[in-house]
Amino acid sequence: MAPESTTPESSTGVYPEIRFADGRVFHRGDPVTLADAQILLNDGIADGVVEVGSFLRVEPDLLIIEPPEADPGA
């Protein structure tokens, strides 16, 4: 029996929206997998839209881009 995950995950494995921690929308539209969201985040960093060191926080049906100074364990 596999251990239960403590990370909230989308019930479908895809996320229709990615937001910045301050509430601004980064991506809304076709749902993306977590792997695709990481690529979008990396592209945003490369384009200067997202701060270097930012990371994704997984919430049910939503991904949030946290700034580098945020506590990843919170």
Secondary structure, DSSP 8 states (H G I E B T S, - for coil): -----SS---TTS-EEEEEETTS-EEEEEEEE-HHHHHHHHHHHHHTTSS-TT-EEEEETTEEEEE-TTS-TT-
